[in-house]
Amino acid sequence: MPRVSTYLNFMGTTEEAFTFYRSVFATEFVGPVFRIGDMPGDPSMPELTEAEKQMIMHMELEILGGHVLMATDMIESMGHQVRVGNNMTLNLGLEDRVETDRLFGLLSEGGEDISELQDMPWGAYWGTCLDRYGVRWMFNCSDSPAAP
């Protein structure tokens, strides 16, 4: 079922923040917690430190009324910075590639900071954009790629 969730970016404090939020809302993390070191390395990027590999790649926490917060740690050594405009994203969890393409096309038109939709190692058809009004959108489609 499609859902909308809120995606938060932190500078190395995702786990601490989500542990706090878990205590505030008296809920539990949804699904597994993925660390940056769990993802396949990119040979074109600099080697990450052991501390960076322990940072959070993705985690989720249900808060109120079924709304889910999701988050990741940004990596300072890779030039990431949290600032107004990239600290929070509206995540669209979709199940249909055609609808994902349609929404992405419309929301990214006239926008900037666009990561085109592509198949990702975690199984999603994924992309992001900052729309023309300064709102960041993330697209996570669970529809598997069409067979060749």
Phi and psi restraints in degrees (value plus and minus 20) as a CYANA .aco file:
   2 PRO   PHI     -79.6   -39.6
   2 PRO   PSI     127.7   167.7
   3 ARG   PHI    -168.6  -128.6
   3 ARG   PSI     138.9   178.9
   4 VAL   PHI    -134.8   -94.8
   4 VAL   PSI     113.8   153.8
   5 SER   PHI    -156.2  -116.2
   5 SER   PSI     150.7   190.7
   6 THR   PHI    -128.6   -88.6
   6 THR   PSI     108.5   148.5
   7 TYR   PHI    -128.6   -88.6
   7 TYR   PSI     105.4   145.4
   8 LEU   PHI    -131.9   -91.9
   8 LEU   PSI     123.7   163.7
   9 ASN   PHI    -132.2   -92.2
   9 ASN   PSI     116.5   156.5
  10 PHE   PHI    -149.5  -109.5
  10 PHE   PSI     138.3   178.3
  11 MET   PHI    -116.8   -76.8
  11 MET   PSI      51.2    91.2
  12 GLY   PHI      63.4   103.4
  12 GLY   PSI     -11.9    28.1
  13 THR   PHI    -139.1   -99.1
  13 THR   PSI      -1.9    38.1
  14 THR   PHI     -77.0   -37.0
  14 THR   PSI     -70.8   -30.8
  15 GLU   PHI     -82.0   -42.0
  15 GLU   PSI     -62.6   -22.6
  16 GLU   PHI     -82.6   -42.6
  16 GLU   PSI     -66.4   -26.4
  17 ALA   PHI     -82.8   -42.8
  17 ALA   PSI     -64.6   -24.6
  18 PHE   PHI     -91.1   -51.1
  18 PHE   PSI     -50.5   -10.5
  19 THR   PHI     -84.4   -44.4
  19 THR   PSI     -61.0   -21.0
  20 PHE   PHI     -83.2   -43.2
  20 PHE   PSI     -69.5   -29.5
  21 TYR   PHI     -81.4   -41.4
  21 TYR   PSI     -56.9   -16.9
  22 ARG   PHI     -79.9   -39.9
  22 ARG   PSI     -60.9   -20.9
  23 SER   PHI     -90.7   -50.7
  23 SER   PSI     -56.0   -16.0
  24 VAL   PHI     -85.5   -45.5
  24 VAL   PSI     -67.0   -27.0
  25 PHE   PHI    -112.3   -72.3
  25 PHE   PSI     -23.9    16.1
  26 ALA   PHI      32.9    72.9
  26 ALA   PSI      26.9    66.9
  27 THR   PHI    -145.3  -105.3
  27 THR   PSI    -198.4  -158.4
  28 GLU   PHI    -140.8  -100.8
  28 GLU   PSI     139.7   179.7
  29 PHE   PHI     -82.2   -42.2
  29 PHE   PSI     126.4   166.4
  30 VAL   PHI    -118.1   -78.1
  30 VAL   PSI     103.0   143.0
  31 GLY   PHI      47.6    87.6
  31 GLY   PSI    -193.3  -153.3
  32 PRO   PHI     -95.6   -55.6
  32 PRO   PSI     138.7   178.7
  33 VAL   PHI    -116.3   -76.3
  33 VAL   PSI     104.1   144.1
  34 PHE   PHI    -122.1   -82.1
  34 PHE   PSI     110.9   150.9
  35 ARG   PHI    -117.0   -77.0
  35 ARG   PSI     136.1   176.1
  36 ILE   PHI     -78.1   -38.1
  36 ILE   PSI     -56.7   -16.7
  37 GLY   PHI     -87.3   -47.3
  37 GLY   PSI     -33.3     6.7
  38 ASP   PHI     -97.4   -57.4
  38 ASP   PSI     -37.0     3.0
  39 MET   PHI    -106.8   -66.8
  39 MET   PSI     130.8   170.8
  40 PRO   PHI     -81.7   -41.7
  40 PRO   PSI     119.7   159.7
  41 GLY   PHI     -91.4   -51.4
  41 GLY   PSI     136.3   176.3
  42 ASP   PHI    -131.0   -91.0
  42 ASP   PSI      90.5   130.5
  43 PRO   PHI     -81.6   -41.6
  43 PRO   PSI     -38.4     1.6
  44 SER   PHI    -103.8   -63.8
  44 SER   PSI     -26.3    13.7
  45 MET   PHI    -126.2   -86.2
  45 MET   PSI     135.6   175.6
  46 PRO   PHI     -83.0   -43.0
  46 PRO   PSI     132.6   172.6
  47 GLU   PHI     -85.1   -45.1
  47 GLU   PSI     116.6   156.6
  48 LEU   PHI    -104.3   -64.3
  48 LEU   PSI     130.5   170.5
  49 THR   PHI     -94.6   -54.6
  49 THR   PSI     145.3   185.3
  50 GLU   PHI     -81.1   -41.1
  50 GLU   PSI     -58.6   -18.6
  51 ALA   PHI     -82.8   -42.8
  51 ALA   PSI     -61.7   -21.7
  52 GLU   PHI     -86.1   -46.1
  52 GLU   PSI     -57.3   -17.3
  53 LYS   PHI     -84.1   -44.1
  53 LYS   PSI     -44.5    -4.5
  54 GLN   PHI    -105.1   -65.1
  54 GLN   PSI     -29.1    10.9
  55 MET   PHI     -88.1   -48.1
  55 MET   PSI     145.7   185.7
  56 ILE   PHI    -105.3   -65.3
  56 ILE   PSI     105.8   145.8
  57 MET   PHI    -104.7   -64.7
  57 MET   PSI     -62.3   -22.3
  58 HIS   PHI    -183.3  -143.3
  58 HIS   PSI     115.1   155.1
  59 MET   PHI    -170.3  -130.3
  59 MET   PSI     139.2   179.2
  60 GLU   PHI    -154.4  -114.4
  60 GLU   PSI     128.5   168.5
  61 LEU   PHI    -164.8  -124.8
  61 LEU   PSI     103.3   143.3
  62 GLU   PHI     -96.1   -56.1
  62 GLU   PSI     116.3   156.3
  63 ILE   PHI    -132.0   -92.0
  63 ILE   PSI    -112.3   -72.3
  64 LEU   PHI    -134.9   -94.9
  64 LEU   PSI     121.6   161.6
  65 GLY   PHI      37.4    77.4
  65 GLY   PSI       9.7    49.7
  66 GLY   PHI      63.4   103.4
  66 GLY   PSI     -22.3    17.7
  67 HIS   PHI     -90.4   -50.4
  67 HIS   PSI     117.2   157.2
  68 VAL   PHI    -134.9   -94.9
  68 VAL   PSI     110.0   150.0
  69 LEU   PHI    -112.1   -72.1
  69 LEU   PSI     117.6   157.6
  70 MET   PHI    -146.7  -106.7
  70 MET   PSI     136.6   176.6
  71 ALA   PHI    -177.8  -137.8
  71 ALA   PSI     145.1   185.1
  72 THR   PHI    -167.5  -127.5
  72 THR   PSI     139.3   179.3
  73 ASP   PHI    -114.1   -74.1
  73 ASP   PSI     115.4   155.4
  74 MET   PHI    -107.5   -67.5
  74 MET   PSI     132.2   172.2
  75 ILE   PHI    -132.4   -92.4
  75 ILE   PSI      92.3   132.3
  76 GLU   PHI     -79.7   -39.7
  76 GLU   PSI     -59.3   -19.3
  77 SER   PHI     -85.0   -45.0
  77 SER   PSI     -37.4     2.6
  78 MET   PHI    -117.4   -77.4
  78 MET   PSI     -10.0    30.0
  79 GLY   PHI      66.2   106.2
  79 GLY   PSI     -14.0    26.0
  80 HIS   PHI     -91.5   -51.5
  80 HIS   PSI     123.6   163.6
  81 GLN   PHI    -162.6  -122.6
  81 GLN   PSI     118.1   158.1
  82 VAL   PHI    -109.2   -69.2
  82 VAL   PSI     109.6   149.6
  83 ARG   PHI    -169.9  -129.9
  83 ARG   PSI     145.7   185.7
  84 VAL   PHI     -78.5   -38.5
  84 VAL   PSI     107.4   147.4
  85 GLY   PHI      93.0   133.0
  85 GLY   PSI     -46.9    -6.9
  86 ASN   PHI    -146.7  -106.7
  86 ASN   PSI     -15.4    24.6
  87 ASN   PHI    -101.9   -61.9
  87 ASN   PSI     -37.4     2.6
  88 MET   PHI    -165.9  -125.9
  88 MET   PSI     121.1   161.1
  89 THR   PHI    -156.4  -116.4
  89 THR   PSI     121.9   161.9
  90 LEU   PHI    -106.6   -66.6
  90 LEU   PSI     100.4   140.4
  91 ASN   PHI    -119.2   -79.2
  91 ASN   PSI     106.7   146.7
  92 LEU   PHI    -123.4   -83.4
  92 LEU   PSI      91.0   131.0
  93 GLY   PHI    -110.9   -70.9
  93 GLY   PSI      86.7   126.7
  94 LEU   PHI    -134.6   -94.6
  94 LEU   PSI     145.4   185.4
  95 GLU   PHI    -142.5  -102.5
  95 GLU   PSI     -17.1    22.9
  96 ASP   PHI    -154.7  -114.7
  96 ASP   PSI     101.4   141.4
  97 ARG   PHI     -83.5   -43.5
  97 ARG   PSI     -57.8   -17.8
  98 VAL   PHI     -82.8   -42.8
  98 VAL   PSI     -65.6   -25.6
  99 GLU   PHI     -86.7   -46.7
  99 GLU   PSI     -57.8   -17.8
 100 THR   PHI     -81.3   -41.3
 100 THR   PSI     -67.1   -27.1
 101 ASP   PHI     -79.9   -39.9
 101 ASP   PSI     -62.1   -22.1
 102 ARG   PHI     -82.2   -42.2
 102 ARG   PSI     -70.9   -30.9
 103 LEU   PHI     -84.6   -44.6
 103 LEU   PSI     -63.0   -23.0
 104 PHE   PHI     -80.3   -40.3
 104 PHE   PSI     -65.6   -25.6
 105 GLY   PHI     -78.7   -38.7
 105 GLY   PSI     -64.8   -24.8
 106 LEU   PHI     -90.9   -50.9
 106 LEU   PSI     -64.2   -24.2
 107 LEU   PHI     -94.2   -54.2
 107 LEU   PSI     -47.7    -7.7
 108 SER   PHI    -106.9   -66.9
 108 SER   PSI     -34.5     5.5
 109 GLU   PHI     -80.1   -40.1
 109 GLU   PSI     102.1   142.1
 110 GLY   PHI      58.3    98.3
 110 GLY   PSI     -16.5    23.5
 111 GLY   PHI    -111.8   -71.8
 111 GLY   PSI    -186.4  -146.4
 112 GLU   PHI    -169.8  -129.8
 112 GLU   PSI    -198.9  -158.9
 113 ASP   PHI      28.3    68.3
 113 ASP   PSI      35.2    75.2
 114 ILE   PHI    -119.0   -79.0
 114 ILE   PSI     108.4   148.4
 115 SER   PHI    -127.9   -87.9
 115 SER   PSI      88.7   128.7
 116 GLU   PHI     -77.9   -37.9
 116 GLU   PSI     131.6   171.6
 117 LEU   PHI     -80.9   -40.9
 117 LEU   PSI     114.5   154.5
 118 GLN   PHI    -177.6  -137.6
 118 GLN   PSI     139.2   179.2
 119 ASP   PHI     -95.4   -55.4
 119 ASP   PSI     112.5   152.5
 120 MET   PHI    -131.8   -91.8
 120 MET   PSI     140.0   180.0
 121 PRO   PHI     -80.2   -40.2
 121 PRO   PSI     -45.5    -5.5
 122 TRP   PHI    -104.8   -64.8
 122 TRP   PSI     -14.6    25.4
 123 GLY   PHI      77.8   117.8
 123 GLY   PSI     -19.3    20.7
 124 ALA   PHI    -118.4   -78.4
 124 ALA   PSI     133.9   173.9
 125 TYR   PHI    -112.3   -72.3
 125 TYR   PSI      90.1   130.1
 126 TRP   PHI    -150.4  -110.4
 126 TRP   PSI     127.5   167.5
 127 GLY   PHI    -188.8  -148.8
 127 GLY   PSI     148.1   188.1
 128 THR   PHI    -161.3  -121.3
 128 THR   PSI     141.0   181.0
 129 CYS   PHI    -178.1  -138.1
 129 CYS   PSI     135.2   175.2
 130 LEU   PHI    -124.3   -84.3
 130 LEU   PSI      94.2   134.2
 131 ASP   PHI     -92.2   -52.2
 131 ASP   PSI     154.8   194.8
 132 ARG   PHI     -83.5   -43.5
 132 ARG   PSI     -32.3     7.7
 133 TYR   PHI    -122.4   -82.4
 133 TYR   PSI     -15.4    24.6
 134 GLY   PHI      66.8   106.8
 134 GLY   PSI      -5.7    34.3
 135 VAL   PHI    -117.1   -77.1
 135 VAL   PSI     109.5   149.5
 136 ARG   PHI    -109.7   -69.7
 136 ARG   PSI     111.8   151.8
 137 TRP   PHI    -140.8  -100.8
 137 TRP   PSI     120.7   160.7
 138 MET   PHI    -142.7  -102.7
 138 MET   PSI     120.2   160.2
 139 PHE   PHI    -138.5   -98.5
 139 PHE   PSI     103.6   143.6
 140 ASN   PHI    -147.4  -107.4
 140 ASN   PSI      79.6   119.6
 141 CYS   PHI    -121.5   -81.5
 141 CYS   PSI     109.4   149.4
 142 SER   PHI    -108.4   -68.4
 142 SER   PSI     -23.5    16.5
 143 ASP   PHI     -87.0   -47.0
 143 ASP   PSI     107.1   147.1
 144 SER   PHI     -92.3   -52.3
 144 SER   PSI     135.9   175.9
 145 PRO   PHI     -82.8   -42.8
 145 PRO   PSI     131.8   171.8
 146 ALA   PHI     -85.2   -45.2
 146 ALA   PSI     123.6   163.6
 147 ALA   PHI     -89.3   -49.3
 147 ALA   PSI     123.3   163.3
